[in-house]
Amino acid sequence: MNIKNIILIVLAIAGISLFLFLQKYSKNNYSSFEQPRAPVIDQPVSPSRAPNFTLVDLDKNEFKLSDARGEIVALMFWTTL
């Protein structure tokens, strides 16, 4: 074996040892940083309706929120300059 192979084997063993060491001790030392689980709420506490609005989409079609009553509507808010 030449010196390059010996160095690579030593580095591989050191890397695996460091990995196993960190895996073992990181769970014990950092478990207090875990976030508590959020409570699951089946229904909103005080349901309220969104205010009605009208907008024009990219195809020049008019959309009213009141036309989608009873359906699920996802709103994505983007900013423009």
Residue, then its C-alpha position, 0 to 999 in steps of 0.5 A: m500500500n502506498i501512503k495515499n491509500i493509507i491516508l484515505i483509509v485513516l480519513a474515512i475511518a475518522g469521518i465515520s467515527l465523527f459521524l457516529f459520535l455526532q449522531k449519538y450525542s446530538k440527539n441528547n444535547y439538542s432535544s430541548f430545541e424541538q418545537p411543541r406540536a400545535p393544537v389541532i382545531d376542527q373548526p374556527v373559534s369564531p367563523s367569519r366570512a371574507p369580505n366580498f370583492t371583485l377582480v379581473d383575471l389575466d384573461k379579462n374575466e370578472f371574478k366575484l368572491s360571492d359567486a364561489r360561495g360554498e366552494i373552497v377558495a385559495l387566495m395567494f397574495w403577491t406584491t407588485l411595485 
